[in-house]
Amino acid sequence: MVTLQACSNGVVGDSPSPKEADIIPTKSIQKTSEPFSSGFAWFYKPPANNELSSLPGKFDFYILTHRDEEERDTLRALGVETPIPNYLLFAAIQDPGDCEKRPWGNQVAYLAGDFCRISAEHPNWFLLDVFGNRIKSNSNFYSMDMGNPEFQAFWVERARDLQVHYGWNGVFLDNVEASLSEHILEGAVPAKYPTDKSLQAAVVSFLSFIQKQGIGPLYANIIALKDREIWLNYLSYLDGAMLENYAVDWKGKELSYSDWVTEQNMLLVSQDMGKELILVAQGEREDFQRQQFAYASYLLVNEGHSYFRYALNHDEYDTIWWYDNYDFTLGVAPGPAYNEGRVWIRDFENGQVRVYPDEVRADIILFDAVP
């Protein structure tokens, strides 16, 4: 039998032996359902350089934004049959700088004059910091009070209008906060929600309200996550969720071994709930070791309800990155991932995946390959 192995440096070669030192026993990552083939996600804008026709056949899950309706319909004409949810910011609106200027289409105040009208007529919709100032981020986006019933109703009205008049299927919510981490970093803690618990309660009230309006399927990018129970709580109001710093954290960072295992198990529990997942790993395009580690981590937990992407934040989301290991045909996995010490393994019909979390590397092995 000839064995072809994609090593973590992107080069075909012999499999290194797992490290024997510092081995500690740990629980197996539990299987929750029958696995299916891997899938890949595309978001949030059409690809640059007129590469739209390259997406079908590669990507299986799509998220696009208002004013990309022409590209969305082209994808459908090219054979994409899955619903394409509409990207909308969860609790932020944009000041375009002029009441006559049209704002961006990625948020519910997308009509010219919306911001000026809301600012004048509904100042209580804005989220204020402890000094009484409106909380403002990049590109003149202002945080809104996600717990305000009037803002909630306005948000749903506009989301429904986009579906009725522009043909969108479902909604993808960006920046659904699981803690105050981002506000603390920016030095703008909301006066109304000074604790994680109070913020989370407001988020749940909004998610619950949206869920009841029948504008699904409903997905969300859950950010600033510190507690997996909050993720699972939010997920109960959603059809699926994105984890945007999957397996390797953000660029230049790495997860600890225990955090990696906890995250993997959280994602299996999520799929057991019947939820779809969009798992995004962050890194440089030519960091093949990081890419393969993240993708192999995904292969350990994919039970047919998740999609993967390796990219570099918003800088490269409109660029197609495709790797040789995406084309590997591993086949069905007859069982869950299991560990030998701190090495995690999953057997497939046509190969094996071996992940070394402590070294942030992985091997993807194909059996019976032609040399």
Buried (B, 14 or more C-beta within 10 A) or exposed (E): EEBBBBBBEBEBEEEBEBEEEEEEEEEEBBBBEEBEEBBBBBBBBBBEEEEBEBBBEEBBBBBBBBBBBEBBEBBBEEEBEEBBBBBBBBBBBBBBEEBEEEBBBBBBBBEBBBBBEBBEEBEEBBBBBEEEEBBBBEEBBBBBBBBBEEBBEBBBEBBBBBBEEBEBBBBBBBBBBBBBBBBEEEEBBBBBBEEBEBBBEBBBBBBEBBBEBEBBBBBBBBBBBEEBEBBBBBBEBBBBBBBBBBBBBEBEEBBEBEEBBEBBBBBBBBBBBEBBBBBBBBBEEEBBBBBBBBBBBBBBBBBEBBBBBBBBEEEBBBEBBEBEBBEBEBBEBEEBBBBEBBBBBBBBEBBBBBBBBBBBBBBBBBBEBEE
